[in-house]
């Protein structure tokens, strides 16, 4: 409803049924009714309590809506009746109640939201046990479970919460949490409104790790309470193996993600075989302050043999607080071997296995061929070197295979009695165990070296990429679209969008990639950049190791967006300032120079038409000359204004053709009177070459320059010279007036600028500006120089090159 102010919501929060929240709500309704407010009761459940029923007396109670379902008639809030009645305040009990099947909204809080949107103030009640995030805590404390819940965001969005705590101590603590959260929210609003930045501490960001197991709901609710107590953000993350396989139930994960969203959190998924490292990398990439994990589901024997994910996370967490939450599924999973993963590629492992098989055969055949010349110690050394080589090539498992096969071959072929697998001496056991130890040791070193080499190469690439990106952003040579394209290419995504969140909804401010989103199987994830900017990624699921760089890219993209907006604002401000300055100068100049000739024409015409004046022929001729001169000045003024408007609009299209400069100059001087024409001196060689120019525009340039010289040098000659110099032709208009100081020469070409020696009424300062604009339109230049001995020389330089084919409209002079 556009233009309707949203109503306010006041919630009476009780710790248990019967705490008195309904009575307190009705007391407030009576107080408002006594003050003259239009209050009606939309729905109140008395549950047979006489005191509650008595509170309804004196208040208008609207009829309930009846719904028949399964042969049973159910009643509920009649939203349409409330909207038709349109009271100022409506009382709606039990905000978390579920509506009857067939109702417009599944839950009563959605009915209330519709009433608030219509501008109606609402009084309502909620039991603490019905809050979505506190369901498991209430179940543990009170031993009860409730299916009817209200999202925490609805309660947090209330304009006022009244706490009613006449309740058993078992539920007093969770009830007190809600007003505490409201106080924190009020403090944050105050800091934001008053721009208070120097406050100790930072915003809490709580990350909860999801596995899709039975403990997920408990972890989510616990993490949500931690985030809400501190006024922070809730983020849920699931680590997916790099091969795309997972033991988690998709249905369970989907339900857990829906629960996270209902609690106001966001869902994320990362790829990583090292789960503790992936969790910590993600937590650090989002600046998390707390990480919530469930205690291991493995048995005690399994945990004794190998530390679990929780222990590894705690050891490497640094300044991130780790919360280990117990749950009913703890210790229920049997023991199993941990996966052995490394940094070697599958190709190297297969190559190592091939070398192991072939090497055992080669060493055995070679030693048998040597016969008695090769002792048993040499054979053992040969197999040990083979194990070492295989470990260097293929890592752990191929090296173990080489050690076992080599030991068996050595025992079968070279240890007496040969031809059977018998171990008669301790040396044989030592040889086999020693080979295995060498295999494991060397393979571990190789794997760690490969891992560190990979990390180092990636870090180097990330550093170089971010350094280049930062330089580009600071230099301003990459806009937001280019940065988004680089993000898409660097991370192999389908689509990357920069989304700005506004009160009117999300707005895409930059995008690259496929239009219309990605393929049906692509994942879509939002990465928060600032409070109002989100980077929306479509495509593959990114591993945790990519997120640190991605966040840096996103921040640079936000900087680029801000730079672009600031540049646009600065350009717009410059344009407005220039336009305002030009309008001011135009009004100042035209207000006088346009009025003066008009006044002369008006006065002369009035005198000629007057019957009271006895004018002779000389008087009439003088008045007619005044009209003619004033009209010429008006014509020049209007022509210059039109020329300047065309130049600023960029619509001047010169028709270049071979132009004879002396002929153009002669034509430009025809408009001068006899006295001014007598002051003009011309000087150019007879073999002056033609120049590519628009004759009409060049004539206007010459006329303006000569007129300006005559005006500012009232005595003495004005010389027009021309001559060829290298690949250009220079036309000079030389006067011997007062000249222009070097510091003011740039100003003489600005529109509506007249220097201090220019008399009022001698033009609006457009002549030189128009002359330069027309010259540059013909690919020439107009500059000012000192005249030797005093004065000013205007130099028009035009190219003396091949003339292009005329095209476009011919600009009128």
N, C-alpha and C positions, 0 to 999 in steps of 0.2 A: 504494500500500500504506500505509494509515493506520497510524500508530504505529511504522513501521519507519524507523530512522535511515539516511539516505542514505550509501552507501559513499563512500570517498575515491578520487580518481583521481591517479595519479602517472605523469607522462609523461617519457620519455627522448627528448630532442629532439636529433636528429643533423643535420649539415649536408649529408649525402649518404649514399646506400646504402654500407654497409661501414664506416661511421664508428665502429661499436662500440656502438651504442645497444642492440641486442638482447642482447649479452653483458653490458652493464652492468645491464640489466633482470633477467637471469637471476642475476647476482651478488646483487642485492637480494633475489630470491626465495629463494636459498639462505640468505642471512643471516636472513631472517624464519623460514624453516623450522627453522634451527638454534636459534632462540629459542623454538620451540614453537608457532609459528603454523601453522594449517591452510592450506597453500599447494598449489594444483593448477595445472597448465598447461592452459589452455583451447585455445590455438593459438600455435605458434611456427614461423616459417619459417626453416629453417636455410640454404636456398639452397646446399646442398652444402658448407657450411663446417664443417670437422671441429671447430674450437674451439667453435662454437655448438652442434653436436650433443652434444659432450661435456658441455656445461653442463646438458643435460637429465637427465643421470644423477642419480639420487637424488631426483627430483621426480616426483610422480604426474601422468601425462599422460592427459587425457581423450580419448576417441575423437572424431574429427571427424564432422561431419554431411556426408553425401554427397547431391549433387543432380545429376540427369542432365538435360542440356540439349543439344539438337541432336545426340544420340548420343554426347555426351562427358560423362563423369562428373567433376564438380567437387566439391572438398571445401571446407569452411569451418567456422567456429565453431559448435558445437552449444550454442545458448543454453539450450535445455530441459534438456540434460544438466547444464550448470553449475548451473542453478536447482534441479534435483533433488538434486545433490550438495551444494549450499549450503556451499562452503568459506568460510573467512575471507578468503582472498586468492586471486585468479585472475590468471594471466598471459595477456594477449592481445596478440599482436604486430601491427604494421602497422595502426594505428588508422584510416588513410585508405583502407583497402582497400575495393573495391566487391564486394558479395556476389553470388553466382551468381543468375541469374534464377530466380524461384520462392521465394526466401528470404523470411522474414518481414519483414526490413528491407532496404532497398536498400544501405545502407552499414554497415560494421563499427562505426563510432562510434555508430550507433544501437543496435546490439547491446550495446555497452558501457554506454550510457546506461540500458538496461533492467536490466543487472546492478547498476549503481550504485543504481538505484531500489529494488532488492531488498535493499540493505544490504550488498552484497559489495564489498570493496576491490579495485581493479583496478590492475595494472601494465601499461603499454603503451608503444609507441614511435611516433614520427612523424619523418619526414624533413622538413627545412625546405622543400624544394621542393614538398611536398604541401599547404602552407598556402594557403588560398584567396586571400588578399590579396597573396601574394608570387609568384604564378604568372608574371606578365609580367617581373618583375625577375630571377627565376631563368632564364627563357627568354633574356633578353638576356645574362646573365652566362655561362651554361653552354651555351646553344644547344639546350636540350632543353625539351620541353613535356609536362606531365603532365595526364591527364584525371581521375585520382583525386585528389580534394582533400578536406580536412576543414575545416569552417567555423572561422574564427578564434575565434568565441565558445566553441567546445568546448575549444580549447586554453587560452584565457584562463580558463575555468572550472575548470581543473585545480587540485587542492589543492597540487600541487608539480610543478615542472618541473626536470628535471636536464639540463643542457646537455652534449652530447658533441661536442667540437670537434676531433677528429682527422681533418681534412678539407682539401681544397684551399682555397687562399685565396680563390678565386673566389666561394665560397659561405659564407665565414666571417662576413662583415659581416651578411647578413640573418639568420644564425643567432643572432648576438649581440643582435639587436634584441629578441627575445622575452623573455629574462631582464630586459633593461632595462625593458620594459613592466611586468613583474611587480613590479620594485622600485618603479616609480611607483605601481602600484595599491596596494602595501603602504603607501606613504607616505600616499596619500589615505585609506586605511582608518584609519590611525593618527590622522590629523587629524580624521576624522569621529568616531572613538570617543572622542577626548580633547577634542573641541570646540575645536580650534585654528583660529581664524579669521584671525589676523593673519599670513598667509603671503603673500609677495610673488607677484604674478601672478594670473591668472584661468584658468578652465577653457577649453581650446581648443575651438572649434567650427568645423569645416572644412566649407565649402560647395563642392560640385562642380557645375559647370554641364553639363547634358546636352542634346545636340541630336538624339540618335538616330543620329548618324553613326558611322563606323567607329572613331573615336578614343575612343568612350565607355568601352569596357572598360579601356583604358590609363589614362584619367583617373580612373575609379572606384578602381582598384587603387592608383594613386599617392596619391589623397586619403585612402584608407583607411589607408595606411601612415603618412601624416603624422598622422592622427588617433590612430592606435594608439601612435605613438611618444610623443605628448604626453598620452596618456590622455584624449583629448577625444572629441567626438561627430562623427559623419559625417552630413551632410545633403546630399541630391541634389535639384536643382531644375531643372525644365524650363520655359522661358518659351514660352507659347502666345500667338499673335497674338490680338488682341481680336475678330477676325472668326471665330475658332474654327478657322481653317485652319492647317495646318502642313505643312512639307515633310518632316518626320521620318517614318520608318517606324514605324507602331504596333508591329510585331513587334520591331523593334530596341529601341524604348523599353521595351517590356515585359521583354525579356531583361535590359536594363541595370538596370531597377528591381529585378528579382529578384536580380541580383548585389549590388546595394546592400543589400538586406535580408539576404542571406546573410552579408554582412560586418558586420552589426549596425547598419546605417545606416537612415535614414528617408527616404521619398520625398515630394517636394512639387511642386506645379505652380502657376504664377502666370500671370496674363494681362498682357500689355504689348506695345505696338508698339515702344517704345524699349527694346531688349533690355539695353543696359548699365545704364540707369536701373532697370529692373525687377530685374536681378540684384543691384544694390547696395541697392535698397530692401528686398529680401527678406533679404539678408545682414545688414543693420542691424537688421531687425525680429527676427531670431533671435539677435542679439548675436554674429555670426560674427567670428572672428579671422583666418581665412584663406579665400581664394576661389581655387579651382583651375579654370583654363580651359585649353582646348586652343588651340595656335597656329592661326592662321587657315588655312582650306582654300583661300582665294582665291589667285590668282596674284600674282606680284610687281608686275605692272603695275596690277592692281586695288588692291593695298595702297598703291602709290605715289600713286594718284589720290585715295584716300579711306582715312583711318585705320580700322582694323577695330575690332571689339567689344573686343578685348583692350586696345588702346591707350586707348580711351575709358574702360574700367573702371579701368585703372591711373591715368589722369589724375584721376578722381573718387573713387578708393577711400578717400582719407583715411587713417585708422589701420588699415584692413583690409589685411593682406598678400595680394598677388595672385601666384599661381604660374602661369606660362605653361608648359605642358607640350608638348613637341614629340611628333609621332606620324607614322606612315607616310603618313597622308592629307593632311599639310600641303601647301598649295600646289596641290592637285589640282583645285580648283574653278575654272572659268573666270570671266572678268570679267563682271559684270552691273551694271546701274545700281542704285544704292541706292533704296529706296522713299522717296517724298516724302510724309511724313505731317505733319499739323498738328493744331491744336486746334479748327479750325472744323468745324461740323457739316456733313454732306452736304447738308442743306437750304440752307445758305448758299452752298455751292459751286455747286449747281444754280441758285440765284437769281443768283449772279454771272455764270454762263455765259449765262443768259437776258438779263441786262442787257447783256452784251458783244455778243451777236448783235443784239439790238434796238437798242442804242445806235449800233453801226456804221451800221446802216440809217438811223436817224434823223439822225445827224450828216451822213451823205453826202447824203441828200435835202435837208436844210436848207441845206447849203452850195451844192448845185447850184441850188436855188431862188433863193438870193441872188445868184447869178451873179457879175458883175464887182465887186459891192460887197464881196465877201469875198476878201481876198488869201490867198496860199498860207500865209503865217505864221499867219493866223487859223485856217485849216483844220488846220494842224499842232497849234496850241494846243488846238483843240476835241477832236481825237483824243487828245491827251495827257491832257486833263482826263477824257475817257471812261475811259482806262486807269486813271487814279488812282481814279475812282469804283468801277470794277469791282474793283480790288485791295482797296479798303476793304470791299466787300460780300462778295466770294467768295474772296479770297485769291489764291494763286499761279497755278494753272492757268487760271482764267477771265481773270485779268489778262494772262497771256501770250497767250491766244487773242484778247483785245481788241487787244493791241499788234500782233499779226501781221495780223489782219483789217483793222485801221485802217490799217496801213502799206500793205497791198495796195490798199485802197480809195483811199487818198490818191494812190498812184502811178498807178492806172488812170484815175481821174476828174479829177485836178487837176494832174498833172505832165505837161508837154508832152514828147513827143507823147502826148496822151490816147488812151485806148482800147487801150493795150497795157502790158504789164508790162516796162518797160525802166528801167534805172537809168543815167542819163547823167551825173549830178552827184554829188559827194561828199555834198551836203546830203541827198540821199535816203537814203543809207546811214546818215548820222548820225541822221536822223529815225527810221528804223526801229530802229536799235540803241538810241537814246535812249529810245524807247518801251519796249523790252524791259527796259532797265536800271531805268526807273521802275517798271515792273510788278513786277520781282523785288524791288526794294528796298522798295516800299510793302507788297507782299504779305508779305514777311518780317517787317516791323514789325508788321503786323496780326496775323500768326500768333503772334508772340511775345507781343503784348499779350493776345490771346485766351487763350493758354496760361497766362500769369501771372495773368490775371483768374480763370481757372478754378482755378488752384492756390490763389490767395488766398481765393476763396470757399469752396473745400473746407477749407482750413486754418482759416478762421473757423468753419465749421460743426463741424469736428472739435474745435476748442478749446471751443466752446460746449457741445457734446455731452459731452465729457470733464469739463468743469467741473461741469455739472449732475449727471453721474453720480457724480463724486467727492463733491459736496455731499450727494447722496442716500445714498451709502454711509456717509459719516461721520455723517450724522444718523440712520442706522439705519432709514429709512422704506422701504427696498426690500430685499427678500430675494432669495435666489439665483434662484428661479423668475422673478421680474420682470426681473432683469438678463439672464438667458438669453433671455427673450422679447424684450427690447430689442435684444440682439445679433442675434437671428434677423430682426427687422424691419429693423434698420439695414443689414444686409448682404444681405438678400433670400435667406435660406437656408431650406431645408425643415425641418431638424431641428438643434437644438443641444443637446448633452449635456455635462455636467461629469462626467468619469470619474475615479475615484480608483483608483490602482494599489496593490494590497495583496499580501502574500505568497500570499493565497488566490485571487488573480485580480482582474480589473477589476470595479469596482462603480460603477454609475451613481448619483451623489448628487444629481443635478438634471437635468431635461430639459424641453424645450418643443418644440412643433411636432407634426408627424404621428407617430402611433404606428406602430411597425413599420418605421421608416426611410423613405427617400425613394423616388423613382421609380427604375426600373432604370438610367436614364442618368445619375443624379446621382453626383457624385464624393463620396468620403468622405475626410476628412483630419483628422489629429490635430495639434493645436497644443499644444505643451508649455507649461504654465503654471509648475509647480514640479516638483520631483523626483517627486512622487506624484500630481499633478493634471494632467489632460489635457482640453483642450476639443475635443470631437469634432464636426466640422461636416459636415453632409450637405446637398448642393444644388449650386449653381453653383460653378465654380472662381473663387476670388477673385483679383483683380489684386494685384500687389505693393504698389501704393499703399494698399490697404486693410489690409495686414497690420500696419502700425505702430499703427493705431487698434485693430485687432482684439486685438493683444497687450495694449494698455492696458485694453480691455474685459475680457479674460480675467483680468488681474491684479485688477481690481476685483471680478469675480465670485468669485475666490478669497478676497479679503478679506471679501466678503459671506458666503461659506460659513463662513469662520473665525469671523466675528462671530456668525452664527447658532448655531454650535456652542458658542461661549463663552457666549452668552446662555442657551442651553439648559442648559449645565453650571452656570451661575450660578443659574438658576431651580431646577434640581434640588438644588443645594447649599443654597439658601435653604429649599427645601421640607423637605429632610432635617434641616437645622438647626432649623427651626421644629417639625418633628415630634419631634425628639430633645428639644428644650427642653420641649415640651408633655408628652412622656412622663416626663421627669424631674420636672417640676412635679406631674404627676398622681400619680406614685409617692410623692413627698414629702408631698403633701397627703392623698391617699386612704389612705396607709399609717397615718396617725394618725386621720383623721376617720372612716374606715370602721371601724377597729378599736374606737374608743371606744364608739359605740352598740352594736356587737355584744358588746363586753365587758359593757356594762350589761345587755343582754338576757340574756346567758348567766348572769351572776351572779344576777340577779333570778329567772330561771327555775329555776336550781339551788337557790336558797333556798326557793322555793315547793315544790319537789319533795322537799326533804330531810325525812327522818323524824326527824332528830336535833334539829331546831330547833322550839321551841315558839313559834309565831307567833300573835299575836292578830289580830283583824280589822283593826286600824289598820296593823299591819305588812304584812299581806297587801295592803291597799289601796295602801300606799306602793310596794311592789314591783311591783304591777300597773301603777301609774302610771308607774314607771320604764320598764317594758317598753313601754308605750304611747308615752311620749315618745321613747324611743330608736328605736322603729319609725318614728315620724313623721320623725325626723331622717334615718334611712336612706332613707325614701321621697323626701324632698326632695332628698337627695344623688343618688339614682338618677335621679329625674326631670330634674334639672339636667344630669347626664351624658348622658342620652338626648337632651335638647334640644340640647346643644352638639354632639353627634355628628351630629344631623340638620342643624344649621346648617352645620357644616363640610363635610358631604357635599352641601349644596345641594338637599336634598329637602324643605325646608319650603315648602309651597304654601298660603298663607293663602286662606281663603274669605271675601272681603270682603263685608260687608253693613252696612246702617245699624245702628250699635251705639249704645246708650244708655250713656254713660260712667258716670253715677251707679249704674246697675244693675250694671255690670261691677265697679265698685269695691266695692259692697256684697257681691257674691258672692265677691270675692277676700279680703275680711276675715273671712269666716265661719270660717275655719280657726284664727283666733287664740283664745287662751284669754281668760278674763275680764279678767285684769290688763292684758295687752297691748291688748286691744280698748278698754279704758277710756282708754288714752293716745291714741287716734286721734281727731283732730279733722277734720271735713269741712266744706268751704266751696266752694260753687259756686252760680251763679244758677239760678233755676227754669226759665229759657228756654234752657238749654244745648242747642245743636243736636247731633244725632247725627253720628257720624263714620264714614267707611268703614273698617271694621276687622274683624278676625276676633275675635269675642268671647272664644273660648277662649285665643287667644294673648295678647290684651290683658289678660285676667285673670291669666295667668302673669306678665306684665310687672309689673303692679301688686303682686301678691303678693311677687315678689322684691324690688321696691324698698322696700315697707313692711317686709319682714323684715330687709333690710339696715339700714334706718334704726333700727328697734327694737334691733338688735344693737349698733350703734355709738353709739347715744345711749341708754344704759340708764336715764336719768332725763329727765324733761321730756316734753312732748307731741310727737307726730308729726302734722303737718298734711297732709291731702290736699286740694288745691284744683284747680279746673278753670275755664277761661274761654276764650271765643272771641277771637281776635286776627287781624284781617284775614281771610285765607283759610285759617286753620288754627286748630286747637284745641290748647291747651296744658294738660297734666295735670302738676301739680307735687307731689312728695313732699318735705316740708320737715322736717328734723330740726334740733335745737339741740345737737348733740354737738360734738366737737372739730374737725370739719371736715377737709378734705384740702388740703394745700398745692397751689398752682397747678402746680408742677412735677410732681406725682404724679397729677394728675387723669386723664391719658391711661392710666396704668397700672391704674387701678381697673377699667377695662373689659376688661383682658386676662384670658384664662382662667388659672385657678390662681394668681392674684395676690392676696395679702393684705398690707395695709400693716402697719406695725410696731405699731399700736395694736390690731390685731385679736387677740383671745385665741385660743389654740390650742383646737381642737375646735369652733370656731364656723364651720364650713363650709369648703369647699375653694376658695373664691374663684371660683365659677362664676356666682353669682347675677346680678351686674351684666353679665357677659359674655353670659349667656343673654338678659337683658332687652334689651340693645342689639341683639343679633342678631335677636330676634323683632320688635322695633320696626322695624328696617330692612327686614325681610321684608314688613312692611305699608306700606312706602314712607314711614316716619316717621323721626324722629331722637330720640336720647337723649343729653342733655348734662348736665354737672355745673356748678353755680353755687354761689357763696357765699351762705349765709343771712345776711341783715342781722342783726348782733348776735352772729354766731357760729353755725357749723353748716354743713350741706351740703344743697343743694337739687337734686334730680334732676328734669329737665324732659323730659317726653315730648311731642313736637310731632307732630300728625297732620293730614293734609289735611282740610279741610272742603269737599269737592268732591263731584261726582256719583259715585254708587256704581256700579261696573261690574257686569255680570252675573256672578254667582258661577260659577266654573269650577274644575275640579281637585278633588282630594281635600281633605277638611277635616282639618287637622292637629290631632291630639289634644293637649290642653293637658298 
